[in-house]
Amino acid sequence: MVQKITEVVGVSKKSFADAAQNAVQVASKTVRNIKWFRVTEMEGNVHDGKVVEYHVTVKLYFDYEE
C-alpha cells in the first residue's frame, strides 16, 4: 500500500478543532479515501484583543490509487 499526502488549511470562527473538522469535511468532497490527518500548524486572527478566527494547516493522508 502507498499513501499520498496533501495539505489544506481549515478556518473557523469557533475553535481550532472546528477548523480541523472543516478542513477534513471540505477536502473529503474531492479527495477519496482519507485515512487520517495531522495538524501541523495553528494560527489565528485577533481583532481588538479578541480571537476572531482560527486557522489550522492539516496534512491529509489517503490511499494512492493506481
PDB file of N, CA, C and O in Angstrom:
ATOM      1  N   MET A   1       0.851  -1.176   0.000  1.00  0.00           N
ATOM      2  CA  MET A   1       0.000   0.000   0.000  1.00  0.00           C
ATOM      3  C   MET A   1       0.897   1.240   0.000  1.00  0.00           C
ATOM      4  O   MET A   1       1.957   1.265   0.625  1.00  0.00           O
ATOM      5  N   VAL A   2       0.445   2.247  -0.708  1.00  0.00           N
ATOM      6  CA  VAL A   2       1.126   3.534  -0.746  1.00  0.00           C
ATOM      7  C   VAL A   2       0.101   4.601  -0.396  1.00  0.00           C
ATOM      8  O   VAL A   2      -1.040   4.565  -0.855  1.00  0.00           O
ATOM      9  N   GLN A   3       0.531   5.552   0.426  1.00  0.00           N
ATOM     10  CA  GLN A   3      -0.355   6.663   0.756  1.00  0.00           C
ATOM     11  C   GLN A   3       0.218   7.959   0.210  1.00  0.00           C
ATOM     12  O   GLN A   3       1.433   8.117   0.088  1.00  0.00           O
ATOM     13  N   LYS A   4      -0.659   8.864  -0.110  1.00  0.00           N
ATOM     14  CA  LYS A   4      -0.286  10.181  -0.599  1.00  0.00           C
ATOM     15  C   LYS A   4      -0.674  11.205   0.459  1.00  0.00           C
ATOM     16  O   LYS A   4      -1.577  10.964   1.260  1.00  0.00           O
ATOM     17  N   ILE A   5       0.009  12.350   0.461  1.00  0.00           N
ATOM     18  CA  ILE A   5      -0.262  13.407   1.430  1.00  0.00           C
ATOM     19  C   ILE A   5      -0.587  14.695   0.681  1.00  0.00           C
ATOM     20  O   ILE A   5       0.075  15.045  -0.296  1.00  0.00           O
ATOM     21  N   THR A   6      -1.603  15.382   1.148  1.00  0.00           N
ATOM     22  CA  THR A   6      -1.905  16.711   0.639  1.00  0.00           C
ATOM     23  C   THR A   6      -2.112  17.627   1.841  1.00  0.00           C
ATOM     24  O   THR A   6      -2.457  17.163   2.927  1.00  0.00           O
ATOM     25  N   GLU A   7      -1.907  18.898   1.649  1.00  0.00           N
ATOM     26  CA  GLU A   7      -2.009  19.848   2.751  1.00  0.00           C
ATOM     27  C   GLU A   7      -3.098  20.867   2.453  1.00  0.00           C
ATOM     28  O   GLU A   7      -3.170  21.413   1.352  1.00  0.00           O
ATOM     29  N   VAL A   8      -3.946  21.118   3.449  1.00  0.00           N
ATOM     30  CA  VAL A   8      -5.031  22.090   3.317  1.00  0.00           C
ATOM     31  C   VAL A   8      -5.075  22.950   4.572  1.00  0.00           C
ATOM     32  O   VAL A   8      -4.485  22.602   5.595  1.00  0.00           O
ATOM     33  N   VAL A   9      -5.780  24.078   4.486  1.00  0.00           N
ATOM     34  CA  VAL A   9      -5.960  24.959   5.638  1.00  0.00           C
ATOM     35  C   VAL A   9      -7.448  25.061   5.943  1.00  0.00           C
ATOM     36  O   VAL A   9      -8.249  25.406   5.074  1.00  0.00           O
ATOM     37  N   GLY A  10      -7.806  24.758   7.180  1.00  0.00           N
ATOM     38  CA  GLY A  10      -9.182  24.892   7.631  1.00  0.00           C
ATOM     39  C   GLY A  10      -9.339  26.170   8.436  1.00  0.00           C
ATOM     40  O   GLY A  10      -8.407  26.605   9.112  1.00  0.00           O
ATOM     41  N   VAL A  11     -10.515  26.768   8.362  1.00  0.00           N
ATOM     42  CA  VAL A  11     -10.792  28.034   9.040  1.00  0.00           C
ATOM     43  C   VAL A  11     -12.099  27.912   9.809  1.00  0.00           C
ATOM     44  O   VAL A  11     -13.046  27.272   9.351  1.00  0.00           O
ATOM     45  N   SER A  12     -12.139  28.540  10.997  1.00  0.00           N
ATOM     46  CA  SER A  12     -13.357  28.547  11.806  1.00  0.00           C
ATOM     47  C   SER A  12     -13.372  29.788  12.681  1.00  0.00           C
ATOM     48  O   SER A  12     -12.323  30.313  13.053  1.00  0.00           O
ATOM     49  N   LYS A  13     -14.558  30.244  13.004  1.00  0.00           N
ATOM     50  CA  LYS A  13     -14.712  31.336  13.962  1.00  0.00           C
ATOM     51  C   LYS A  13     -14.926  30.788  15.376  1.00  0.00           C
ATOM     52  O   LYS A  13     -14.992  31.559  16.333  1.00  0.00           O
ATOM     53  N   LYS A  14     -15.036  29.436  15.515  1.00  0.00           N
ATOM     54  CA  LYS A  14     -15.333  28.805  16.807  1.00  0.00           C
ATOM     55  C   LYS A  14     -14.089  28.314  17.550  1.00  0.00           C
ATOM     56  O   LYS A  14     -13.873  28.669  18.709  1.00  0.00           O
ATOM     57  N   SER A  15     -13.261  27.486  16.869  1.00  0.00           N
ATOM     58  CA  SER A  15     -12.138  26.842  17.565  1.00  0.00           C
ATOM     59  C   SER A  15     -11.168  26.213  16.568  1.00  0.00           C
ATOM     60  O   SER A  15     -11.462  26.073  15.381  1.00  0.00           O
ATOM     61  N   PHE A  16      -9.992  25.838  17.098  1.00  0.00           N
ATOM     62  CA  PHE A  16      -9.024  25.112  16.278  1.00  0.00           C
ATOM     63  C   PHE A  16      -9.586  23.753  15.870  1.00  0.00           C
ATOM     64  O   PHE A  16      -9.404  23.317  14.734  1.00  0.00           O
ATOM     65  N   ALA A  17     -10.269  23.085  16.802  1.00  0.00           N
ATOM     66  CA  ALA A  17     -10.854  21.776  16.496  1.00  0.00           C
ATOM     67  C   ALA A  17     -11.881  21.884  15.374  1.00  0.00           C
ATOM     68  O   ALA A  17     -11.922  21.035  14.484  1.00  0.00           O
ATOM     69  N   ASP A  18     -12.697  22.909  15.414  1.00  0.00           N
ATOM     70  CA  ASP A  18     -13.705  23.113  14.371  1.00  0.00           C
ATOM     71  C   ASP A  18     -13.035  23.426  13.027  1.00  0.00           C
ATOM     72  O   ASP A  18     -13.515  23.000  11.977  1.00  0.00           O
ATOM     73  N   ALA A  19     -11.943  24.161  13.064  1.00  0.00           N
ATOM     74  CA  ALA A  19     -11.204  24.458  11.828  1.00  0.00           C
ATOM     75  C   ALA A  19     -10.649  23.173  11.220  1.00  0.00           C
ATOM     76  O   ALA A  19     -10.686  22.999  10.002  1.00  0.00           O
ATOM     77  N   ALA A  20     -10.133  22.270  12.059  1.00  0.00           N
ATOM     78  CA  ALA A  20      -9.624  20.987  11.558  1.00  0.00           C
ATOM     79  C   ALA A  20     -10.759  20.158  10.959  1.00  0.00           C
ATOM     80  O   ALA A  20     -10.600  19.555   9.898  1.00  0.00           O
ATOM     81  N   GLN A  21     -11.894  20.128  11.638  1.00  0.00           N
ATOM     82  CA  GLN A  21     -13.060  19.396  11.123  1.00  0.00           C
ATOM     83  C   GLN A  21     -13.492  19.957   9.770  1.00  0.00           C
ATOM     84  O   GLN A  21     -13.798  19.196   8.852  1.00  0.00           O
ATOM     85  N   ASN A  22     -13.517  21.281   9.643  1.00  0.00           N
ATOM     86  CA  ASN A  22     -13.884  21.912   8.370  1.00  0.00           C
ATOM     87  C   ASN A  22     -12.924  21.514   7.266  1.00  0.00           C
ATOM     88  O   ASN A  22     -13.348  21.240   6.143  1.00  0.00           O
ATOM     89  N   ALA A  23     -11.634  21.480   7.572  1.00  0.00           N
ATOM     90  CA  ALA A  23     -10.627  21.107   6.568  1.00  0.00           C
ATOM     91  C   ALA A  23     -10.877  19.697   6.052  1.00  0.00           C
ATOM     92  O   ALA A  23     -10.858  19.466   4.843  1.00  0.00           O
ATOM     93  N   VAL A  24     -11.111  18.758   6.957  1.00  0.00           N
ATOM     94  CA  VAL A  24     -11.337  17.364   6.556  1.00  0.00           C
ATOM     95  C   VAL A  24     -12.653  17.223   5.800  1.00  0.00           C
ATOM     96  O   VAL A  24     -12.703  16.547   4.772  1.00  0.00           O
ATOM     97  N   GLN A  25     -13.709  17.845   6.288  1.00  0.00           N
ATOM     98  CA  GLN A  25     -15.021  17.724   5.634  1.00  0.00           C
ATOM     99  C   GLN A  25     -15.002  18.267   4.210  1.00  0.00           C
ATOM    100  O   GLN A  25     -15.498  17.619   3.289  1.00  0.00           O
ATOM    101  N   VAL A  26     -14.439  19.437   4.033  1.00  0.00           N
ATOM    102  CA  VAL A  26     -14.431  20.042   2.695  1.00  0.00           C
ATOM    103  C   VAL A  26     -13.517  19.252   1.756  1.00  0.00           C
ATOM    104  O   VAL A  26     -13.881  18.991   0.609  1.00  0.00           O
ATOM    105  N   ALA A  27     -12.339  18.875   2.237  1.00  0.00           N
ATOM    106  CA  ALA A  27     -11.411  18.122   1.388  1.00  0.00           C
ATOM    107  C   ALA A  27     -11.986  16.768   0.986  1.00  0.00           C
ATOM    108  O   ALA A  27     -11.734  16.298  -0.124  1.00  0.00           O
ATOM    109  N   SER A  28     -12.755  16.136   1.869  1.00  0.00           N
ATOM    110  CA  SER A  28     -13.296  14.808   1.563  1.00  0.00           C
ATOM    111  C   SER A  28     -14.305  14.833   0.422  1.00  0.00           C
ATOM    112  O   SER A  28     -14.679  13.776  -0.086  1.00  0.00           O
ATOM    113  N   LYS A  29     -14.753  16.009   0.012  1.00  0.00           N
ATOM    114  CA  LYS A  29     -15.652  16.107  -1.137  1.00  0.00           C
ATOM    115  C   LYS A  29     -14.919  15.820  -2.447  1.00  0.00           C
ATOM    116  O   LYS A  29     -15.537  15.391  -3.422  1.00  0.00           O
ATOM    117  N   THR A  30     -13.615  16.051  -2.474  1.00  0.00           N
ATOM    118  CA  THR A  30     -12.856  15.827  -3.709  1.00  0.00           C
ATOM    119  C   THR A  30     -11.686  14.866  -3.533  1.00  0.00           C
ATOM    120  O   THR A  30     -11.152  14.374  -4.527  1.00  0.00           O
ATOM    121  N   VAL A  31     -11.272  14.584  -2.305  1.00  0.00           N
ATOM    122  CA  VAL A  31     -10.184  13.639  -2.049  1.00  0.00           C
ATOM    123  C   VAL A  31     -10.796  12.358  -1.494  1.00  0.00           C
ATOM    124  O   VAL A  31     -11.434  12.362  -0.441  1.00  0.00           O
ATOM    125  N   ARG A  32     -10.589  11.261  -2.224  1.00  0.00           N
ATOM    126  CA  ARG A  32     -11.160   9.980  -1.799  1.00  0.00           C
ATOM    127  C   ARG A  32     -10.226   9.263  -0.824  1.00  0.00           C
ATOM    128  O   ARG A  32      -9.011   9.459  -0.843  1.00  0.00           O
ATOM    129  N   ASN A  33     -10.816   8.442   0.014  1.00  0.00           N
ATOM    130  CA  ASN A  33     -10.088   7.520   0.888  1.00  0.00           C
ATOM    131  C   ASN A  33      -9.151   8.198   1.885  1.00  0.00           C
ATOM    132  O   ASN A  33      -8.051   7.703   2.132  1.00  0.00           O
ATOM    133  N   ILE A  34      -9.569   9.320   2.459  1.00  0.00           N
ATOM    134  CA  ILE A  34      -8.758   9.940   3.506  1.00  0.00           C
ATOM    135  C   ILE A  34      -8.742   8.991   4.703  1.00  0.00           C
ATOM    136  O   ILE A  34      -9.796   8.574   5.185  1.00  0.00           O
ATOM    137  N   LYS A  35      -7.548   8.653   5.178  1.00  0.00           N
ATOM    138  CA  LYS A  35      -7.403   7.702   6.286  1.00  0.00           C
ATOM    139  C   LYS A  35      -7.128   8.384   7.614  1.00  0.00           C
ATOM    140  O   LYS A  35      -7.634   7.951   8.649  1.00  0.00           O
ATOM    141  N   TRP A  36      -6.335   9.441   7.596  1.00  0.00           N
ATOM    142  CA  TRP A  36      -6.050  10.153   8.839  1.00  0.00           C
ATOM    143  C   TRP A  36      -5.487  11.521   8.511  1.00  0.00           C
ATOM    144  O   TRP A  36      -5.204  11.826   7.353  1.00  0.00           O
ATOM    145  N   PHE A  37      -5.327  12.343   9.537  1.00  0.00           N
ATOM    146  CA  PHE A  37      -4.823  13.694   9.330  1.00  0.00           C
ATOM    147  C   PHE A  37      -3.889  14.087  10.463  1.00  0.00           C
ATOM    148  O   PHE A  37      -3.889  13.475  11.531  1.00  0.00           O
ATOM    149  N   ARG A  38      -3.093  15.121  10.212  1.00  0.00           N
ATOM    150  CA  ARG A  38      -2.188  15.668  11.225  1.00  0.00           C
ATOM    151  C   ARG A  38      -2.244  17.181  11.151  1.00  0.00           C
ATOM    152  O   ARG A  38      -2.037  17.762  10.086  1.00  0.00           O
ATOM    153  N   VAL A  39      -2.519  17.819  12.268  1.00  0.00           N
ATOM    154  CA  VAL A  39      -2.470  19.274  12.325  1.00  0.00           C
ATOM    155  C   VAL A  39      -1.002  19.668  12.485  1.00  0.00           C
ATOM    156  O   VAL A  39      -0.344  19.262  13.443  1.00  0.00           O
ATOM    157  N   THR A  40      -0.495  20.464  11.538  1.00  0.00           N
ATOM    158  CA  THR A  40       0.914  20.833  11.560  1.00  0.00           C
ATOM    159  C   THR A  40       1.155  22.263  12.004  1.00  0.00           C
ATOM    160  O   THR A  40       2.272  22.626  12.372  1.00  0.00           O
ATOM    161  N   GLU A  41       0.107  23.077  11.970  1.00  0.00           N
ATOM    162  CA  GLU A  41       0.266  24.477  12.346  1.00  0.00           C
ATOM    163  C   GLU A  41      -1.068  25.046  12.788  1.00  0.00           C
ATOM    164  O   GLU A  41      -2.111  24.708  12.228  1.00  0.00           O
ATOM    165  N   MET A  42      -1.037  25.904  13.787  1.00  0.00           N
ATOM    166  CA  MET A  42      -2.247  26.573  14.260  1.00  0.00           C
ATOM    167  C   MET A  42      -1.960  28.068  14.333  1.00  0.00           C
ATOM    168  O   MET A  42      -0.933  28.492  14.864  1.00  0.00           O
ATOM    169  N   GLU A  43      -2.879  28.858  13.794  1.00  0.00           N
ATOM    170  CA  GLU A  43      -2.751  30.313  13.778  1.00  0.00           C
ATOM    171  C   GLU A  43      -4.124  30.915  14.024  1.00  0.00           C
ATOM    172  O   GLU A  43      -5.137  30.219  13.964  1.00  0.00           O
ATOM    173  N   GLY A  44      -4.152  32.188  14.297  1.00  0.00           N
ATOM    174  CA  GLY A  44      -5.430  32.849  14.470  1.00  0.00           C
ATOM    175  C   GLY A  44      -5.357  34.325  14.174  1.00  0.00           C
ATOM    176  O   GLY A  44      -4.281  34.925  14.170  1.00  0.00           O
ATOM    177  N   ASN A  45      -6.509  34.900  13.928  1.00  0.00           N
ATOM    178  CA  ASN A  45      -6.624  36.340  13.721  1.00  0.00           C
ATOM    179  C   ASN A  45      -7.183  36.974  14.985  1.00  0.00           C
ATOM    180  O   ASN A  45      -8.088  36.435  15.622  1.00  0.00           O
ATOM    181  N   VAL A  46      -6.626  38.130  15.334  1.00  0.00           N
ATOM    182  CA  VAL A  46      -7.048  38.853  16.537  1.00  0.00           C
ATOM    183  C   VAL A  46      -7.547  40.231  16.128  1.00  0.00           C
ATOM    184  O   VAL A  46      -6.930  40.914  15.310  1.00  0.00           O
ATOM    185  N   HIS A  47      -8.669  40.626  16.708  1.00  0.00           N
ATOM    186  CA  HIS A  47      -9.227  41.956  16.456  1.00  0.00           C
ATOM    187  C   HIS A  47      -9.647  42.546  17.799  1.00  0.00           C
ATOM    188  O   HIS A  47     -10.409  41.928  18.543  1.00  0.00           O
ATOM    189  N   ASP A  48      -9.156  43.724  18.101  1.00  0.00           N
ATOM    190  CA  ASP A  48      -9.466  44.400  19.368  1.00  0.00           C
ATOM    191  C   ASP A  48      -9.199  43.508  20.584  1.00  0.00           C
ATOM    192  O   ASP A  48      -9.975  43.494  21.540  1.00  0.00           O
ATOM    193  N   GLY A  49      -8.095  42.771  20.532  1.00  0.00           N
ATOM    194  CA  GLY A  49      -7.708  41.939  21.665  1.00  0.00           C
ATOM    195  C   GLY A  49      -8.459  40.631  21.805  1.00  0.00           C
ATOM    196  O   GLY A  49      -8.272  39.921  22.793  1.00  0.00           O
ATOM    197  N   LYS A  50      -9.306  40.293  20.840  1.00  0.00           N
ATOM    198  CA  LYS A  50     -10.080  39.044  20.894  1.00  0.00           C
ATOM    199  C   LYS A  50      -9.761  38.177  19.687  1.00  0.00           C
ATOM    200  O   LYS A  50      -9.558  38.680  18.582  1.00  0.00           O
ATOM    201  N   VAL A  51      -9.720  36.874  19.910  1.00  0.00           N
ATOM    202  CA  VAL A  51      -9.542  35.930  18.804  1.00  0.00           C
ATOM    203  C   VAL A  51     -10.833  35.900  17.998  1.00  0.00           C
ATOM    204  O   VAL A  51     -11.904  35.623  18.537  1.00  0.00           O
ATOM    205  N   VAL A  52     -10.724  36.188  16.704  1.00  0.00           N
ATOM    206  CA  VAL A  52     -11.920  36.223  15.856  1.00  0.00           C
ATOM    207  C   VAL A  52     -11.936  35.116  14.809  1.00  0.00           C
ATOM    208  O   VAL A  52     -12.967  34.870  14.183  1.00  0.00           O
ATOM    209  N   GLU A  53     -10.794  34.441  14.613  1.00  0.00           N
ATOM    210  CA  GLU A  53     -10.757  33.387  13.598  1.00  0.00           C
ATOM    211  C   GLU A  53      -9.595  32.446  13.888  1.00  0.00           C
ATOM    212  O   GLU A  53      -8.503  32.879  14.255  1.00  0.00           O
ATOM    213  N   TYR A  54      -9.847  31.153  13.716  1.00  0.00           N
ATOM    214  CA  TYR A  54      -8.856  30.109  13.938  1.00  0.00           C
ATOM    215  C   TYR A  54      -8.489  29.472  12.596  1.00  0.00           C
ATOM    216  O   TYR A  54      -9.363  29.197  11.774  1.00  0.00           O
ATOM    217  N   HIS A  55      -7.194  29.241  12.379  1.00  0.00           N
ATOM    218  CA  HIS A  55      -6.712  28.604  11.155  1.00  0.00           C
ATOM    219  C   HIS A  55      -5.841  27.409  11.550  1.00  0.00           C
ATOM    220  O   HIS A  55      -5.010  27.519  12.451  1.00  0.00           O
ATOM    221  N   VAL A  56      -6.026  26.289  10.891  1.00  0.00           N
ATOM    222  CA  VAL A  56      -5.143  25.139  11.086  1.00  0.00           C
ATOM    223  C   VAL A  56      -4.674  24.623   9.739  1.00  0.00           C
ATOM    224  O   VAL A  56      -5.457  24.498   8.797  1.00  0.00           O
ATOM    225  N   THR A  57      -3.395  24.326   9.662  1.00  0.00           N
ATOM    226  CA  THR A  57      -2.849  23.648   8.488  1.00  0.00           C
ATOM    227  C   THR A  57      -2.903  22.160   8.795  1.00  0.00           C
ATOM    228  O   THR A  57      -2.420  21.708   9.834  1.00  0.00           O
ATOM    229  N   VAL A  58      -3.499  21.404   7.874  1.00  0.00           N
ATOM    230  CA  VAL A  58      -3.742  19.978   8.086  1.00  0.00           C
ATOM    231  C   VAL A  58      -3.129  19.181   6.943  1.00  0.00           C
ATOM    232  O   VAL A  58      -3.351  19.488   5.772  1.00  0.00           O
ATOM    233  N   LYS A  59      -2.354  18.151   7.290  1.00  0.00           N
ATOM    234  CA  LYS A  59      -1.886  17.189   6.294  1.00  0.00           C
ATOM    235  C   LYS A  59      -2.888  16.044   6.273  1.00  0.00           C
ATOM    236  O   LYS A  59      -3.197  15.459   7.310  1.00  0.00           O
ATOM    237  N   LEU A  60      -3.388  15.732   5.095  1.00  0.00           N
ATOM    238  CA  LEU A  60      -4.327  14.627   4.923  1.00  0.00           C
ATOM    239  C   LEU A  60      -3.601  13.456   4.274  1.00  0.00           C
ATOM    240  O   LEU A  60      -2.902  13.624   3.274  1.00  0.00           O
ATOM    241  N   TYR A  61      -3.766  12.294   4.836  1.00  0.00           N
ATOM    242  CA  TYR A  61      -3.131  11.085   4.316  1.00  0.00           C
ATOM    243  C   TYR A  61      -4.225  10.207   3.714  1.00  0.00           C
ATOM    244  O   TYR A  61      -5.225   9.910   4.368  1.00  0.00           O
ATOM    245  N   PHE A  62      -4.025   9.797   2.463  1.00  0.00           N
ATOM    246  CA  PHE A  62      -5.028   8.971   1.804  1.00  0.00           C
ATOM    247  C   PHE A  62      -4.356   7.952   0.917  1.00  0.00           C
ATOM    248  O   PHE A  62      -3.220   8.142   0.484  1.00  0.00           O
ATOM    249  N   ASP A  63      -5.074   6.850   0.642  1.00  0.00           N
ATOM    250  CA  ASP A  63      -4.520   5.776  -0.177  1.00  0.00           C
ATOM    251  C   ASP A  63      -4.309   6.237  -1.610  1.00  0.00           C
ATOM    252  O   ASP A  63      -5.173   6.880  -2.207  1.00  0.00           O
ATOM    253  N   TYR A  64      -3.166   5.904  -2.141  1.00  0.00           N
ATOM    254  CA  TYR A  64      -2.839   6.206  -3.534  1.00  0.00           C
ATOM    255  C   TYR A  64      -3.510   5.182  -4.426  1.00  0.00           C
ATOM    256  O   TYR A  64      -3.367   3.977  -4.220  1.00  0.00           O
ATOM    257  N   GLU A  65      -4.243   5.665  -5.420  1.00  0.00           N
ATOM    258  CA  GLU A  65      -4.940   4.752  -6.337  1.00  0.00           C
ATOM    259  C   GLU A  65      -4.147   4.634  -7.631  1.00  0.00           C
ATOM    260  O   GLU A  65      -3.786   5.636  -8.248  1.00  0.00           O
ATOM    261  N   GLU A  66      -3.889   3.415  -8.023  1.00  0.00           N
ATOM    262  CA  GLU A  66      -3.145   3.183  -9.269  1.00  0.00           C
ATOM    263  C   GLU A  66      -4.088   2.888 -10.410  1.00  0.00           C
ATOM    264  O   GLU A  66      -3.643   2.666 -11.536  1.00  0.00           O
TER     265      GLU A  66
END
